Amino acid sequence: MSVKPKISFENLEVAFASKSDAELKKMYYIFATINNNLAVSLGIKLANLAFALKLPINGIMKRTMFGHFCGGESIEDCEKSIKKLAEYGVKTILDYSVEGKGDENSFEATKNEILRTIERSAEDPNIPFAVFKVTGLGDYQIMTKIQEGKKLSNEEEEAFQRLEKRVDELCEAAYKVGTKILIDAEDSWYQDILDKLVYRAMEKYNKTSCVVYNTYQMYRHDMLQRLKDAHKTALEKGYLLGAKLVRGAYMEKERERALKNGYPSPIQPDKASTDRDYNAAVKYCVDNIQTINLVSGSHNEQSNLLLTELIGEYGLAENDERVYFAQLYGMSDNISFNLADAGYNVVKYVPYGPVEKVMPYLSRRAEENTSVAGQSSREFELIKKELNRRRGNKN
C-alpha cells in the first residue's frame, strides 16, 4: 500500500501565509516576551493588578496577548478570525474561556453561552465542534466528594443533579443540530465522575454518529489503559467512542496534591513516557477507526507526523471526518497551516470572552509556553526565520 510522503512543518511560507508583515512583527515581540520567564511573571502580575484597580488596559491587551491568543470578547468578535482561518482550510472551535464564579447563576450563564456556540457551529461547516469544561457547569468539590465516596447533603445532591442536567442538555443540543461536542479533561480527583457523565452521554448520542468526545490526558500513566477500557465498554454497549487526545495541562498541580495528600502521583515519570503513550494512543485510535473518532490535540511535530503516516498506511482520505488535528489559536501555525494545506482536517481552538475574565486563561497560556521545553523558543525561531525569508525576497 502506498503511503503519502511525509509532510514538512518547515514550510514557513505556508505556515505564515495568513500573516501580514506587521502581524508577523507583532508575533515576534509577543514571543520574545513570552520567552522571558521574568517578563511573563511580571507582566501577568501587572495586568491582574491593573484590572483589580480598574485601569483602562483593555486596549493594550487586545493589541498584545489577548489579541494574539483570543478571537475576541464575543462570538461576533470571532467572526473575522473564523473567516480568515477558513480561507486557509483551517476550521474553528469556539472556546468560551471564562472561568465562572462558582455559583448557580454563573453555571447557568456558562451553559447558555455554550448553547450559543453550538447554534453557531450548526450554521457553519467551518466550526465542526463545540467544547465545554464540566467545571464551568457545576461545583468540582461536589464531584470530588462523590469520587472519594463521601455522602452528599440534600443541597449538594440537588446541585449535582443540576450539573448532570446541564451536561446532558449541551450534548443533546449538539446531537439535535448535527454538530460534535468536546468535553475537556480536568483534575484526576474528580475525573472519574466527569467520565461517567460523558460516557452516559455517548451511550445516548453516539449510536449512529460520533457526537460526544471525551478528553484523554496522556501525561497520566494510567490513561492509555483507560482509553482502551472506554473503547471496550463502547463496543459492548454499541456506541462510537469519541476520543480527543492531549498530553495534559495540570501536571504540577497533580504532583503537588499527590505529595500533600500522600497518594501515588498519577503523572508519568518523564516526558518520554508521555510521548510514548500519546503516540500509542494515536495508533490505537487509528487501528480502531471503524469504532473510534479521533481529535489529536497536539503541538508536537512528531505526533502529528505519525498521524499523517497512519492515515496513509490505512488508506484513509486526508479529510476523513473521523480524524481531526487540533492546535491552539496563536500557536504552532507551522503545524496547523501545513496540515490544512495538505488537505487534512485541522481545527484551531479559538478562545473568547471579556478581556479581564479571560486573564486566567491567558496567564496559563503564557506560563505553559515558558514551561514547555522549547515551545515558545521554537515558535520564536520560526517567526524570525520567516521575517528573514521575507526580507530576503524583498532585496
C-alpha positions in Angstrom: 0.0 0.0 0.0 1.4 3.4 -0.9 2.0 5.8 1.9 1.9 9.6 1.3 5.3 11.2 1.7 6.0 13.0 5.0 4.6 16.4 5.3 7.1 19.2 6.1 6.4 21.6 9.0 9.4 23.7 7.9 7.4 25.3 5.0 7.2 28.8 6.6 5.7 30.4 3.5 2.6 28.2 4.0 2.8 28.4 7.9 2.6 32.2 7.9 0.7 32.9 4.7 -2.2 34.4 6.7 0.0 36.9 8.4 1.0 40.3 7.1 4.4 41.7 7.8 3.0 43.9 10.5 1.2 40.9 12.1 4.4 38.8 12.0 6.4 41.5 13.6 3.8 41.8 16.4 4.1 38.0 16.9 7.9 38.4 17.1 7.6 40.8 20.0 4.9 38.7 21.8 7.0 35.6 21.6 10.2 37.5 22.5 8.4 38.5 25.7 6.9 35.0 26.4 10.5 33.6 26.0 11.5 35.6 29.1 10.2 33.9 32.3 10.7 37.0 34.4 8.8 39.2 31.9 5.9 36.7 31.8 5.6 36.6 35.6 5.9 40.3 36.0 3.5 41.0 33.1 0.8 38.7 34.5 1.1 40.4 37.9 0.9 43.9 36.5 -2.1 43.0 34.2 -4.0 41.5 37.1 -3.2 44.5 39.3 -4.4 46.9 36.6 -7.7 45.0 36.2 -8.1 45.0 40.0 -7.6 48.8 40.1 -9.9 49.1 37.1 -7.3 50.8 35.0 -8.2 51.1 31.2 -5.8 48.4 29.8 -8.2 46.5 27.6 -6.9 48.2 24.5 -3.3 47.3 25.3 -4.3 43.7 26.0 -6.2 43.5 22.7 -3.2 44.7 20.8 -0.9 42.2 22.5 -1.5 38.9 24.4 -5.3 38.8 24.2 -5.3 39.8 20.5 -2.8 37.1 19.7 -4.3 34.1 21.6 -8.0 35.0 21.6 -10.6 35.6 18.9 -12.4 38.4 20.7 -14.7 39.2 23.5 -17.8 37.6 22.0 -18.8 35.1 19.3 -19.5 38.0 17.0 -15.9 39.3 17.6 -14.5 36.0 16.5 -16.1 36.1 13.0 -13.1 37.7 11.5 -10.8 35.0 12.8 -13.2 32.2 11.7 -13.3 33.5 8.2 -9.5 34.2 7.9 -8.7 30.7 9.2 -11.2 29.2 6.8 -9.5 30.9 3.8 -6.5 28.7 4.5 -8.5 25.5 5.2 -8.3 25.7 9.0 -11.5 25.3 10.9 -12.5 26.7 14.3 -13.7 25.6 17.7 -15.2 28.5 19.6 -13.8 28.1 23.2 -15.6 30.2 25.8 -12.7 30.7 28.1 -14.3 32.5 31.1 -13.9 30.9 34.5 -17.2 31.3 36.3 -17.7 32.5 39.9 -18.7 29.0 41.0 -22.4 29.8 41.8 -25.6 28.6 40.2 -26.1 31.8 38.2 -22.6 31.6 36.6 -23.1 27.9 35.8 -26.4 28.7 34.0 -24.8 31.7 32.2 -21.9 29.5 31.0 -24.3 26.8 29.8 -26.3 29.3 27.9 -23.2 30.7 26.2 -22.1 27.2 25.2 -25.5 26.7 23.7 -24.9 29.8 21.6 -21.6 28.2 20.3 -23.5 25.0 19.5 -26.0 27.1 17.5 -23.2 28.9 15.7 -21.5 25.6 14.9 -24.7 24.3 13.4 -24.7 27.2 10.9 -21.1 26.9 9.7 -19.2 23.9 8.3 -16.0 25.8 9.4 -17.0 25.2 13.0 -17.3 21.4 13.3 -17.1 21.2 17.1 -18.3 22.9 20.3 -16.5 22.5 23.6 -17.0 22.9 27.3 -15.5 22.3 30.7 -17.7 20.5 33.2 -16.4 22.7 36.0 -18.0 25.6 34.2 -21.3 24.0 34.8 -21.1 22.8 38.4 -19.1 22.6 41.6 -16.0 20.4 41.3 -16.0 20.0 45.1 -19.2 18.0 44.9 -17.7 15.8 42.2 -14.6 15.3 44.4 -16.8 14.2 47.3 -18.6 11.7 45.1 -15.3 10.3 43.8 -14.0 10.0 47.4 -17.1 8.1 48.4 -18.4 10.8 50.8 -22.1 11.3 51.4 -23.6 14.4 49.9 -26.1 16.7 51.7 -29.5 17.1 50.1 -28.4 20.5 48.8 -25.3 19.0 47.2 -27.4 16.2 45.7 -29.7 18.8 44.0 -26.7 20.8 42.8 -25.1 17.7 41.3 -28.4 16.8 39.5 -28.4 20.3 38.0 -24.9 19.7 36.8 -25.9 16.4 35.2 -28.8 18.1 33.5 -26.6 20.8 32.1 -24.1 18.4 30.7 -26.9 16.3 29.0 -28.6 19.5 27.7 -25.5 20.5 25.9 -24.8 17.1 24.4 -28.4 16.8 23.4 -28.3 20.2 21.7 -25.2 19.2 19.7 -26.9 15.9 18.7 -30.1 17.7 17.6 -28.3 20.3 15.4 -25.9 17.7 13.9 -22.6 19.0 15.3 -20.0 17.5 17.6 -19.0 18.4 21.2 -15.7 18.0 23.0 -15.7 17.7 26.8 -12.4 18.8 28.4 -10.4 16.7 30.8 -9.9 18.0 34.3 -8.2 17.1 37.6 -7.7 13.4 38.5 -9.5 13.7 41.8 -12.9 14.2 40.1 -12.2 13.0 36.5 -13.9 9.6 37.3 -17.2 11.3 37.9 -16.8 13.5 34.9 -16.1 10.4 32.8 -19.3 8.8 34.0 -21.3 11.8 32.8 -19.5 11.8 29.4 -19.9 8.1 28.8 -23.6 8.3 29.7 -24.0 11.0 27.0 -22.0 8.9 24.5 -24.3 5.9 25.1 -27.3 8.2 24.3 -26.0 10.2 21.4 -23.2 8.3 19.7 -25.2 5.3 18.4 -25.1 6.2 14.7 -22.5 9.0 14.5 -19.9 10.4 16.9 -21.3 13.5 18.6 -19.7 13.4 22.1 -16.0 13.2 22.7 -14.1 12.6 26.0 -10.6 14.0 26.5 -7.7 11.8 27.5 -4.6 13.4 29.2 -1.7 11.1 28.3 0.6 12.6 30.9 -1.3 10.3 33.3 0.4 6.9 33.4 -3.0 5.0 33.5 -4.6 6.9 30.6 -3.7 4.6 27.7 -5.4 1.7 29.6 -8.4 3.9 30.4 -8.8 4.8 26.7 -8.7 1.0 25.9 -11.2 0.3 28.6 -13.5 3.0 27.4 -13.4 1.6 23.9 -14.2 -1.9 25.2 -17.2 -0.6 27.0 -18.3 1.4 23.9 -18.1 -1.8 21.8 -20.1 -3.8 24.4 -22.8 -1.1 24.6 -22.9 -0.4 20.9 -21.8 3.2 20.6 -18.9 5.1 18.9 -16.1 6.3 21.1 -15.2 10.0 20.6 -11.6 10.5 21.8 -9.7 13.8 22.0 -6.0 13.1 22.9 -3.9 15.7 24.7 -0.7 15.5 26.6 -2.1 17.4 29.6 -2.0 20.8 31.3 -2.2 20.3 35.1 1.0 18.3 35.9 2.4 20.4 38.7 -0.9 20.7 40.5 -1.4 17.0 40.2 2.0 16.2 41.7 1.7 18.7 44.5 -1.7 17.4 45.6 -0.5 13.8 45.5 2.5 14.6 47.6 0.4 16.7 50.1 -2.3 14.0 50.5 0.1 11.0 50.5 -1.0 9.1 47.5 1.0 8.0 44.4 1.2 10.6 41.7 -0.9 9.8 38.6 1.6 11.6 36.4 4.1 9.8 34.1 7.7 9.7 35.4 9.0 11.7 32.4 8.2 13.4 29.1 9.4 10.4 27.1 6.8 8.2 28.8 4.1 10.8 28.0 5.2 10.9 24.3 5.3 7.1 24.1 1.8 6.8 25.4 0.4 9.7 23.4 1.7 8.1 20.2 0.5 4.6 21.2 -3.0 6.2 21.8 -3.0 7.8 18.4 -2.1 4.4 16.8 -4.7 2.6 18.9 -7.4 5.1 17.7 -6.5 4.8 14.0 -6.2 1.0 14.4 -9.8 1.1 15.5 -11.1 3.8 13.3 -14.3 2.0 12.5 -15.4 2.5 16.1 -13.3 5.4 17.4 -13.4 9.0 16.1 -10.2 10.9 16.9 -9.2 14.5 17.6 -5.5 14.7 18.1 -4.8 17.8 20.1 -1.0 18.1 19.8 1.7 20.8 19.3 4.3 18.0 18.9 5.6 17.7 15.4 6.5 14.0 15.7 3.0 13.1 16.9 1.4 15.0 14.1 3.7 13.3 11.5 2.9 9.9 13.0 -0.9 10.6 12.5 -0.4 11.6 8.8 1.6 8.4 8.3 -1.1 6.2 9.9 -3.7 7.9 7.7 -1.6 7.0 4.7 -0.9 3.4 5.9 -4.6 2.7 6.4 -5.5 4.2 3.0 -7.8 6.8 4.6 -8.6 10.1 2.8 -6.7 13.0 4.3 -10.0 14.7 5.1 -11.7 11.6 6.6 -14.2 13.1 9.0 -13.3 10.6 11.7 -9.8 12.2 12.2 -9.0 15.8 13.1 -5.8 17.6 14.1 -6.2 20.4 16.7 -4.0 23.2 17.9 -4.5 26.4 19.9 -5.1 29.7 18.2 -1.9 31.7 18.1 0.4 28.7 18.4 2.0 26.1 16.1 0.9 27.7 12.8 3.7 25.8 11.1 1.8 22.6 12.0 -1.8 23.7 11.5 -1.4 25.5 8.2 0.9 23.0 6.6 -1.5 20.1 7.6 -4.5 22.1 6.2 -2.6 22.9 3.0 -2.0 19.2 2.5 -5.8 18.5 2.8 -6.1 17.2 6.4 -8.9 18.2 8.8 -7.4 20.9 11.1 -9.1 22.9 13.8 -7.9 25.7 16.0 -9.3 26.3 19.4 -10.3 30.0 19.4 -10.8 31.2 22.9 -13.0 34.2 23.6 -14.6 36.2 26.4 -14.3 39.6 28.1 -10.7 40.6 28.4 -10.5 40.7 32.2 -12.4 37.4 32.6 -10.0 35.6 30.2 -6.9 36.6 32.1 -6.7 33.3 34.0 -6.7 31.5 30.6 -4.0 33.9 29.2 -1.9 33.5 32.3 -1.9 29.7 31.9 -1.1 30.0 28.2 1.9 32.3 28.9 3.2 30.2 31.7 2.7 26.9 29.8 4.7 28.4 26.9 7.6 29.2 29.1 7.4 25.9 31.0 7.0 23.5 28.0 10.6 22.7 26.9 11.4 24.7 23.8 7.8 25.5 22.9 8.0 29.3 22.9 11.6 29.4 21.7 10.6 27.1 18.8 7.8 29.5 17.8 10.1 32.4 18.2 12.8 30.9 15.9 10.2 30.1 13.2 8.9 33.7 13.3 12.5 35.0 13.0 13.2 32.7 10.1 10.0 33.8 8.2 10.8 37.5 8.8 14.3 36.9 7.4 12.9 35.0 4.4 10.5 37.9 3.6 13.3 40.4 3.9 15.5 38.3 1.5 12.7 38.2 -1.0 12.4 42.0 -1.0 16.1 42.5 -1.5 
